[in-house]
Amino acid sequence: MDELKKQEYRAISLIIHLTPQMNQNLSESAARAHRSKAKEAAVRLDDHLINFSDIATVGLQFKNK
C-alpha cells in the first residue's frame, strides 16, 4: 500500500503583475463576459490549467490528452 497521501490544497489569493496590454485584454474580456477582472482571471486560469498540461512560452502550449 502506498504510504504517500495525496496533498490537499486550500484556496489562496494571489497577487500578480500585469503589463498594460495584459490589463487591457483582461479588462475587455471581463467586460464582454460581464465579470469582474478577478473572476475573469480565475476562470481563464482554471480553463487553461484544465486544457494544457504545460506551457513552454507564450503561444506554445502542450494540450492535455
Backbone as numpy.savetxt, mean C-alpha at the origin, in Angstrom:
# Nx Ny Nz CAx CAy CAz Cx Cy Cz
6.08 -31.73 14.91 5.24 -30.54 14.91 6.12 -29.29 14.91
5.75 -28.34 14.10 6.53 -27.11 13.99 6.37 -26.28 15.25
7.49 -25.95 15.88 7.48 -25.21 17.14 7.31 -23.71 16.91
7.55 -23.24 15.67 7.43 -21.81 15.38 5.96 -21.42 15.25
5.60 -20.36 15.96 4.23 -19.86 15.88 4.16 -18.76 14.83
3.03 -18.66 14.17 2.83 -17.59 13.21 2.83 -16.26 13.94
3.62 -15.31 13.44 3.69 -14.00 14.06 2.38 -13.27 13.88
1.89 -12.66 14.94 0.66 -11.89 14.86 1.02 -10.41 14.74
0.30 -9.72 13.90 0.55 -8.31 13.65 -0.64 -7.50 14.15
-0.35 -6.29 14.59 -1.41 -5.38 15.02 -1.48 -4.22 14.04
-2.56 -3.49 14.08 -2.71 -2.30 13.23 -1.71 -1.24 13.69
-1.17 -0.48 12.73 -0.24 0.59 13.04 -0.59 1.83 12.24
-0.08 2.95 12.67 -0.10 4.18 11.86 1.30 4.34 11.30
1.39 4.86 10.10 2.67 4.98 9.42 2.79 6.37 8.83
3.93 7.00 9.03 4.19 8.32 8.46 5.14 8.14 7.28
4.77 8.68 6.11 5.60 8.57 4.93 5.78 9.95 4.29
6.80 10.08 3.48 7.06 11.31 2.74 6.54 11.11 1.32
5.74 12.06 0.85 5.25 12.05 -0.53 5.88 13.21 -1.29
6.32 12.93 -2.50 6.78 14.01 -3.37 5.57 14.85 -3.76
5.78 16.05 -4.27 4.64 16.84 -4.74 3.80 16.09 -5.79
4.44 15.36 -6.69 3.70 14.62 -7.72 2.90 13.48 -7.10
3.49 12.77 -6.16 2.76 11.69 -5.48 1.56 12.26 -4.72
1.74 13.41 -4.07 0.67 14.05 -3.33 -0.47 14.44 -4.27
-0.12 14.99 -5.43 -1.14 15.36 -6.41 -1.88 14.11 -6.90
-1.14 13.08 -7.27 -1.77 11.85 -7.77 -2.70 11.24 -6.72
-2.24 11.22 -5.47 -3.06 10.65 -4.39 -4.29 11.52 -4.15
-4.12 12.82 -4.15 -5.25 13.74 -3.95 -6.31 13.57 -5.03
-5.86 13.46 -6.27 -6.80 13.30 -7.38 -7.51 11.95 -7.34
-6.79 10.89 -7.03 -7.44 9.57 -6.97 -8.39 9.49 -5.78
-8.04 10.12 -4.66 -8.93 10.14 -3.49 -10.22 10.91 -3.82
-10.08 12.02 -4.50 -11.26 12.81 -4.88 -12.18 12.02 -5.81
-11.59 11.33 -6.78 -12.41 10.51 -7.71 -13.16 9.42 -6.96
-12.53 8.86 -5.92 -13.14 7.75 -5.18 -13.98 8.22 -3.99
-14.03 9.54 -3.77 -14.75 10.11 -2.63 -14.24 9.53 -1.31
-12.89 9.45 -1.20 -12.26 8.97 0.03 -11.27 10.02 0.50
-10.88 9.92 1.77 -9.80 10.77 2.26 -8.49 10.28 1.66
-7.48 11.12 1.70 -6.18 10.68 1.17 -5.63 9.52 1.99
-5.84 9.54 3.30 -5.35 8.44 4.15 -6.03 7.13 3.77
-7.35 7.16 3.57 -8.09 5.95 3.19 -7.67 5.49 1.80
-7.50 6.42 0.88 -7.08 6.07 -0.48 -5.70 5.41 -0.47
-4.78 5.97 0.31 -3.45 5.39 0.41 -3.51 3.98 0.99
-4.33 3.78 2.02 -4.45 2.46 2.64 -5.06 1.45 1.68
-6.10 1.85 0.95 -6.74 0.95 -0.02 -5.75 0.57 -1.12
-5.02 1.56 -1.63 -4.06 1.29 -2.71 -2.90 0.42 -2.24
-2.40 0.67 -1.04 -1.31 -0.15 -0.50 -1.78 -1.58 -0.30
-2.97 -1.76 0.27 -3.51 -3.11 0.48 -3.67 -3.84 -0.84
-4.23 -3.18 -1.84 -4.41 -3.78 -3.16 -3.07 -4.18 -3.77
-2.08 -3.29 -3.67 -0.77 -3.58 -4.24 -0.12 -4.78 -3.55
-0.19 -4.83 -2.23 0.43 -5.94 -1.50 -0.26 -7.27 -1.76
-1.55 -7.24 -2.04 -2.27 -8.47 -2.39 -1.88 -8.94 -3.80
-1.73 -8.01 -4.73 -1.54 -8.37 -6.13 -0.09 -8.53 -6.57
0.85 -8.00 -5.81 2.26 -8.08 -6.20 3.08 -8.63 -5.04
3.88 -9.64 -5.34 4.70 -10.25 -4.29 5.91 -9.39 -3.96
6.48 -8.75 -4.94 7.68 -7.94 -4.75 7.69 -6.77 -5.73
8.51 -5.77 -5.43 8.69 -4.65 -6.34 10.19 -4.39 -6.44
10.69 -4.35 -7.66 12.11 -4.09 -7.88 12.38 -2.60 -7.89
11.52 -1.86 -8.57 11.60 -0.40 -8.68 10.26 0.07 -9.18
10.05 1.36 -9.18 8.78 1.89 -9.67 8.58 1.41 -11.11
7.45 0.78 -11.37 7.15 0.30 -12.71 7.56 -1.14 -12.99
8.30 -1.77 -12.07 8.72 -3.15 -12.28 8.32 -3.99 -11.06
7.13 -4.63 -11.18 6.59 -5.44 -10.11 6.54 -6.90 -10.52
6.41 -7.77 -9.55 6.28 -9.19 -9.78 4.90 -9.61 -9.30
4.02 -9.98 -10.25 2.66 -10.38 -9.93 2.64 -11.63 -9.08
1.68 -11.71 -8.16 1.43 -12.95 -7.43 0.86 -13.98 -8.39
1.15 -15.20 -8.13 0.64 -16.27 -9.01 -0.74 -16.68 -8.60
